[in-house]
Amino acid sequence: MKTELKTLIANAQETVTSCSVDEARTNVNNNDYVFIDVREKEELEQDGLIPGSIHIPRGTLEFLLDKSSPHYNHLFDSNKKFIFYCKSGVRSLLSAQLAMEMGLTNVFSMAGGIVAWNK
């Protein structure tokens, strides 16, 4: 059975808590929050980064979230809150859902992505 992208997005919207750019901005200097940028490297040069964010491309996320992986990132052992973002908000939404499925808690997706942030 085939699942369409719009179904994946709708399912993620039901399970992931989104935050607005304004809500995210209030936490950019808060040490309890970690901003995760899931865009590709080329996109970072085009639109910039949120100050202090960590770049984890969407294609490597599973490897960094899985404790059994040699690439596991111990940042995910912390009790921090994680705000995922991308260019417009879709990849971050799907990334946040994946992170939750892999056991990460306190996960958010920033609606509108870096495009909304830069406005």
Beta strands, then each sheet from edge to edge (+ up, - down):
strand 1: 17-19
strand 2: 33-37
strand 3: 54-55
strand 4: 81-85
strand 5: 107-110
sheet 1: 1+ 5+ 4+ 2+ 3+
end
